[in-house]
Amino acid sequence: MAHALSERGGVGPCAGAVLGRGANRVVVADPSDPACCLKMELPVSLRTAVGMRARLRRRLGRVFPRLGENATELRAWCRLSASLGPEMLAGRIAESLEIVHGPAGSALRCAMVIDDDGRPAQSLHALMGAPGLFTADALCAAVDDFERWLHRHAIPLLDLNAGNFVVAGTHEPRLVCVDAKSLLAGKELLPVSRWIPALRRRKIARRAERLRQRIRAELGTPVNLR
């Protein structure tokens, strides 16, 4: 399933190039602007099965659009951009631009992360399944760098999963987050990790280490226990 813009500002039924798919959304190229992509929320029947708490969030998102995936991500970007400034986020978190509407539904328009060769940057998840493009050490170093950046600016981005990042750069990979919803929405009923600095730092460190372990496991490099 893929839709794209039939005209600037609206979502139409014409097929766009599918760039990726997550548990709840599909990402397609924006044919009206090669510098952008569109995130579209999937119908319930096409979404990945999840636990009770996640099902409740999905149901609330359908009843209250403000709580949907796209609206939450746009709010997260706007809040962080207002706090730190868009220049500070450039090259670290992909910009969320606007929600557009049309006959086929709505979509979140985001800035495309472009690699050095002019093509859309590949997801970290995809690169973990493609040995030879980057070494495990190089990708883990990119995780280290992103983790330091989060700590330096006290950013409570807690969902550090491979599917939430693309990798920019040809020789020295750099992680760019393309899903920052966890700034505002997470799995906790009471998100104390976003409120208390020490808990935030520990949780980011745990999630970053888990991601490094996954990278090393997928690329066949023994886990470096630090």
C-alpha positions in Angstrom: 0.0 0.0 0.0 1.5 3.4 -1.0 0.0 6.7 -1.7 1.7 10.0 -2.6 0.8 13.6 -3.2 -1.4 14.1 -6.3 -0.8 17.9 -5.9 1.1 20.1 -3.5 -0.7 20.0 -0.1 -2.8 16.9 -0.5 -2.5 13.2 -0.4 -3.7 11.4 -3.5 -3.9 7.7 -4.6 -1.0 7.8 -7.0 1.8 5.3 -6.1 5.0 6.7 -4.7 8.3 4.9 -4.3 8.2 3.1 -0.9 11.2 4.0 1.1 10.4 2.0 4.2 7.8 0.5 6.4 7.5 0.3 10.2 5.0 -1.3 12.5 2.5 1.5 12.1 3.5 3.6 9.1 4.8 3.4 5.6 7.2 6.0 4.2 7.0 7.0 0.5 8.8 9.5 -1.7 7.1 12.8 -2.2 6.8 13.1 -6.0 6.1 16.8 -5.7 9.4 17.5 -3.9 12.4 15.1 -4.1 13.8 16.7 -0.9 10.9 15.3 1.1 9.2 12.1 2.0 5.7 11.2 3.3 4.9 9.1 6.4 1.4 7.6 6.2 -0.3 5.7 9.0 -1.3 2.2 8.1 -4.8 0.8 8.4 -5.4 -1.3 11.5 -5.4 -4.5 9.5 -1.9 -3.9 8.2 -0.2 -2.9 11.4 2.1 -5.2 13.3 0.6 -7.0 16.3 1.6 -5.3 19.6 0.8 -5.6 23.3 -2.2 -4.2 25.1 -0.6 -0.8 26.0 0.4 -0.2 22.4 -3.0 -1.2 21.2 -4.5 1.3 23.6 -2.3 4.1 22.2 -3.3 3.2 18.7 -7.0 3.3 19.6 -6.6 6.7 21.2 -4.8 7.9 18.1 -7.7 6.9 15.9 -10.2 8.6 18.2 -8.1 11.7 18.9 -5.9 12.5 15.8 -3.7 14.7 18.0 -2.5 11.6 19.7 -1.7 9.8 16.4 1.8 8.8 15.3 2.2 11.6 12.8 0.8 14.4 15.0 2.9 13.2 17.9 6.1 13.2 15.8 5.4 16.7 14.4 4.8 18.1 17.9 8.0 16.4 19.1 10.0 18.0 16.4 8.4 21.5 16.9 9.0 21.4 20.6 12.7 20.3 20.3 13.3 22.8 17.5 11.9 25.6 19.6 14.1 24.6 22.5 17.4 24.0 20.7 16.9 25.7 17.4 16.7 23.9 14.0 20.4 24.4 13.3 21.3 22.3 16.3 19.2 19.5 15.1 20.4 19.6 11.5 22.1 16.3 10.6 21.0 14.7 13.8 17.1 14.5 13.7 15.3 14.7 10.4 13.0 17.7 10.1 9.2 17.2 10.4 7.5 19.9 8.2 3.8 19.6 8.2 0.8 17.3 8.0 -0.9 17.3 4.6 -4.4 16.1 3.9 -6.2 14.7 0.8 -8.8 12.2 -0.4 -6.7 9.2 0.6 -6.0 10.5 4.1 -3.2 12.4 5.8 0.6 12.2 5.8 3.4 13.8 7.7 5.8 15.5 5.3 9.4 15.3 6.4 12.7 16.4 5.0 14.5 13.5 3.2 17.9 12.6 4.6 20.1 12.5 1.5 23.4 10.6 1.3 26.6 11.8 -0.3 25.7 10.1 -3.6 22.4 12.1 -3.7 20.2 9.2 -2.9 18.0 8.7 0.2 20.1 7.5 3.1 19.7 3.8 4.0 18.3 2.7 7.3 20.6 1.4 10.0 18.4 -1.7 10.1 19.0 -2.4 6.4 22.8 -1.8 6.7 23.0 -4.3 9.6 21.8 -6.9 7.2 24.4 -6.0 4.5 27.9 -6.9 5.7 30.7 -5.1 3.9 29.1 -1.6 3.5 30.2 -0.5 7.0 32.0 -2.4 9.7 30.4 -3.0 13.1 33.1 -0.8 14.7 32.2 2.1 12.4 28.5 1.8 13.1 29.0 1.4 16.8 31.2 4.5 16.7 28.3 6.4 15.1 26.1 5.2 17.9 28.7 6.5 20.4 28.7 9.8 18.7 24.9 10.1 18.7 24.7 9.0 22.3 27.1 11.7 23.4 25.1 14.3 21.5 21.9 13.3 23.3 23.7 13.6 26.7 25.3 16.9 25.8 22.0 18.5 25.0 19.8 16.6 27.6 17.5 15.3 24.9 15.2 12.5 26.1 15.2 10.5 22.9 14.7 7.0 24.4 13.7 4.8 21.5 17.1 4.0 20.0 16.0 1.2 17.7 17.8 0.5 14.4 14.6 1.2 12.4 14.5 4.7 13.8 17.8 5.7 12.2 19.3 6.2 8.7 23.0 6.3 8.1 24.5 9.3 6.3 28.1 9.6 5.1 30.2 7.4 2.9 33.4 7.0 4.8 32.5 7.9 8.3 28.9 6.9 9.0 26.7 9.3 11.0 23.3 8.4 12.5 20.3 10.6 11.8 17.1 9.9 13.7 14.0 9.7 11.5 11.5 9.0 14.2 11.6 11.2 17.2 8.2 10.3 18.7 9.8 9.0 21.9 10.5 12.5 22.9 6.9 12.8 23.8 5.5 9.2 23.7 6.9 6.0 25.1 6.0 2.7 26.7 5.9 4.0 30.3 2.7 4.9 32.0 4.7 7.5 33.9 7.6 8.7 31.8 9.9 9.5 34.7 13.0 8.8 32.6 12.1 12.0 30.6 11.7 14.1 33.7 14.7 13.0 35.9 18.1 13.7 34.4 19.9 10.8 36.1 17.3 8.3 34.9 17.3 9.8 31.4 21.1 9.4 31.1 21.0 5.8 32.4 18.2 4.8 30.1 19.8 6.4 27.0 23.1 4.6 27.9 21.2 1.2 28.2 19.4 1.7 24.9 22.5 2.8 23.1 24.5 -0.2 24.5 21.6 -2.6 23.4 21.8 -1.1 19.9 25.6 -1.6 19.8 25.2 -5.2 20.8 22.6 -5.7 18.1 24.9 -4.2 15.5 27.8 -6.5 16.5 25.6 -9.5 16.6 24.1 -8.9 13.2 27.5 -8.1 11.6 29.2 -11.1 13.2 31.5 -9.2 15.5 31.7 -10.3 19.1 30.0 -8.0 21.6 32.4 -5.7 23.3 31.5 -5.8 27.0 32.4 -2.4 28.4 
